[in-house]
């Protein structure tokens, strides 16, 4: 996917300034993107061969490989990762606030 196509897809889903983005619909959108990406590629069995043993090593490997990707692919991958992590943090923050408001948790 080219970056302009991705921009249009994101803006169609969430609005020009992402005004319609929520933790729930961001998750649904990203799940849909992942499903589209893998639909055509999953014709055979998947073999997991992850030589990295710690989360730190996996992150380093991921970011190292992103540097070698075509520009559009790298930007889209990093943007979606940042978008997902940001809205996950927002979801946790809101959950903490609601739990405090209703006297739940901790």
DOMARKE-868163 format. One line per 8 residues: number of its first residue (from 1); for each residue x, y, z of C-alpha. Coordinates in steps of 0.25 Angstrom, whole numbers, plus 5000, padded with zeros to 4 digits. Example, Ala and Ser with C-alpha at 12.3 -4.5 7.8 and 13.67 -1.06 7.14 Angstrom:
// DOMARKE-868163
1 = 5049:4982:5031 | 5055:4996:5029
***
This chain:
// DOMARKE-868163
1 = 5000:5000:5000 | 5005:5014:4997 | 5005:5025:5007 | 4994:5033:5000 | 4985:5021:4999 | 4987:5019:5014 | 4984:5034:5017 | 4971:5033:5010
9 = 4967:5020:5017 | 4970:5026:5031 | 4963:5039:5028 | 4951:5032:5022 | 4950:5023:5035 | 4953:5034:5046 | 4951:5048:5039 | 4961:5058:5034
17 = 4967:5061:5048 | 4964:5047:5053 | 4952:5053:5061 | 4944:5040:5061 | 4956:5031:5066 | 4953:5024:5079 | 4960:5013:5086 | 4950:5003:5081
25 = 4949:5007:5067 | 4964:5008:5066 | 4966:4994:5070 | 4955:4989:5060 | 4962:4997:5049 | 4976:4992:5052 | 4970:4978:5053 | 4964:4979:5039
33 = 4977:4984:5033 | 4984:4972:5039 | 4974:4963:5033 | 4975:4969:5019 | 4990:4968:5019 | 4990:4954:5023 | 4978:4948:5015 | 4986:4947:5002
41 = 4999:4942:5009 | 4994:4931:5017 | 4993:4920:5007 | 5002:4911:5014 | 5006:4907:5029 | 5013:4918:5037 | 5026:4914:5044 | 5030:4922:5056
49 = 5045:4923:5056 | 5048:4935:5066 | 5062:4934:5070 | 5061:4946:5080 | 5058:4942:5094 | 5055:4955:5101 | 5045:4966:5098 | 5056:4976:5097
57 = 5063:4968:5086 | 5050:4966:5078 | 5048:4981:5079 | 5062:4984:5074 | 5061:4974:5063 | 5047:4980:5059 | 5053:4994:5058 | 5065:4989:5051
65 = 5057:4982:5040 | 5048:4994:5038 | 5060:5003:5034 | 5062:4993:5022 | 5047:4994:5018 | 5042:5002:5006 | 5039:5016:5011 | 5024:5015:5010
73 = 5023:5002:5016 | 5032:5007:5028 | 5024:5019:5030 | 5011:5012:5030 | 5016:5001:5040 | 5022:5011:5050 | 5010:5020:5049 | 5000:5009:5052
81 = 5009:5004:5063 | 5009:5018:5069 | 4994:5019:5067 | 4991:5006:5074 | 5000:5008:5086 | 4995:5022:5088 | 4980:5018:5088 | 4984:5006:5097
89 = 4990:5016:5107 | 4977:5025:5106 | 4968:5013:5108 | 4976:5009:5121 | 4976:5023:5125 | 4961:5024:5123 | 4959:5011:5130 | 4967:5016:5142
97 = 4958:5029:5143 | 4945:5021:5142 | 4950:5011:5152 | 4953:5023:5162 | 4940:5029:5159 | 4932:5017:5162 | 4941:5013:5174 | 4946:5000:5167
105 = 4960:4995:5166 | 4973:4996:5173
***
